Amino acid sequence: MLQAVYEQLGFFPTLIASVLFVACVIFWMAGIAGLLANSDRRRPTEWLTYVLIIFVPPYPIIWLIIDIFRQYWRITRKTAAQVKSS
């Protein structure tokens, strides 16, 4: 399959597509691990999380990106509050 893409697109587009695919797979696995280990998850909606993970593959990636930004905002607010209080 990679050879067919290479023959159609050339070297650099195939390289970029391959790297993006591998990055998406890594983000997908990290998102699944983060969702399953999330302590904020509520018990009644746990089944919904499992269904979304299985049937909507972009969901863990989107959740991971949102969680990254949420943690960034939380850290910057704490840092700004500590700087302001000292």
C-alpha positions as a Python dict, from the first residue, in 0.01 Angstrom:
ca = {
    (1, 'M'): (0, 0, 0),
    (2, 'L'): (279, 240, 84),
    (3, 'Q'): (444, 164, -249),
    (4, 'A'): (122, 247, -435),
    (5, 'V'): (93, 579, -251),
    (6, 'Y'): (460, 648, -324),
    (7, 'E'): (410, 580, -694),
    (8, 'Q'): (108, 811, -707),
    (9, 'L'): (228, 1102, -491),
    (10, 'G'): (604, 1091, -473),
    (11, 'F'): (848, 1085, -184),
    (12, 'F'): (770, 1390, 31),
    (13, 'P'): (387, 1366, 29),
    (14, 'T'): (414, 996, 112),
    (15, 'L'): (657, 1071, 393),
    (16, 'I'): (432, 1341, 536),
    (17, 'A'): (122, 1119, 510),
    (18, 'S'): (304, 829, 679),
    (19, 'V'): (430, 1044, 966),
    (20, 'L'): (84, 1197, 1017),
    (21, 'F'): (-73, 850, 1018),
    (22, 'V'): (173, 723, 1280),
    (23, 'A'): (118, 1037, 1492),
    (24, 'C'): (-260, 987, 1474),
    (25, 'V'): (-226, 625, 1585),
    (26, 'I'): (-5, 731, 1877),
    (27, 'F'): (-248, 1009, 1978),
    (28, 'W'): (-538, 763, 1946),
    (29, 'M'): (-373, 512, 2180),
    (30, 'A'): (-274, 786, 2426),
    (31, 'G'): (-630, 921, 2420),
    (32, 'I'): (-775, 577, 2492),
    (33, 'A'): (-532, 528, 2781),
    (34, 'G'): (-614, 872, 2918),
    (35, 'L'): (-988, 818, 2893),
    (36, 'L'): (-973, 481, 3064),
    (37, 'A'): (-748, 609, 3343),
    (38, 'N'): (-943, 934, 3388),
    (39, 'S'): (-1047, 972, 3751),
    (40, 'D'): (-1297, 1250, 3661),
    (41, 'R'): (-1512, 1005, 3464),
    (42, 'R'): (-1854, 951, 3619),
    (43, 'R'): (-1984, 598, 3675),
    (44, 'P'): (-2321, 633, 3492),
    (45, 'T'): (-2156, 762, 3175),
    (46, 'E'): (-1878, 503, 3170),
    (47, 'W'): (-2057, 287, 2911),
    (48, 'L'): (-2095, 590, 2685),
    (49, 'T'): (-1719, 649, 2702),
    (50, 'Y'): (-1652, 290, 2596),
    (51, 'V'): (-1898, 317, 2306),
    (52, 'L'): (-1742, 644, 2186),
    (53, 'I'): (-1390, 499, 2210),
    (54, 'I'): (-1486, 197, 2000),
    (55, 'F'): (-1717, 346, 1739),
    (56, 'V'): (-1580, 701, 1701),
    (57, 'P'): (-1201, 674, 1653),
    (58, 'P'): (-1138, 1054, 1645),
    (59, 'Y'): (-1301, 1092, 1990),
    (60, 'P'): (-991, 990, 2193),
    (61, 'I'): (-770, 1217, 1980),
    (62, 'I'): (-1002, 1514, 2027),
    (63, 'W'): (-1033, 1441, 2400),
    (64, 'L'): (-653, 1426, 2430),
    (65, 'I'): (-604, 1761, 2258),
    (66, 'I'): (-875, 1924, 2473),
    (67, 'D'): (-717, 1773, 2786),
    (68, 'I'): (-376, 1910, 2688),
    (69, 'F'): (-521, 2261, 2659),
    (70, 'R'): (-718, 2219, 2985),
    (71, 'Q'): (-401, 2122, 3171),
    (72, 'Y'): (-211, 2412, 3011),
    (73, 'W'): (-473, 2661, 3125),
    (74, 'R'): (-481, 2509, 3476),
    (75, 'I'): (-101, 2527, 3507),
    (76, 'T'): (-76, 2885, 3377),
    (77, 'R'): (-351, 3002, 3614),
    (78, 'K'): (-175, 2843, 3914),
    (79, 'T'): (157, 2992, 3809),
    (80, 'A'): (4, 3337, 3762),
    (81, 'A'): (-168, 3312, 4101),
    (82, 'Q'): (157, 3212, 4271),
    (83, 'V'): (348, 3495, 4108),
    (84, 'K'): (77, 3743, 4203),
    (85, 'S'): (66, 3626, 4567),
    (86, 'S'): (444, 3644, 4617),
}
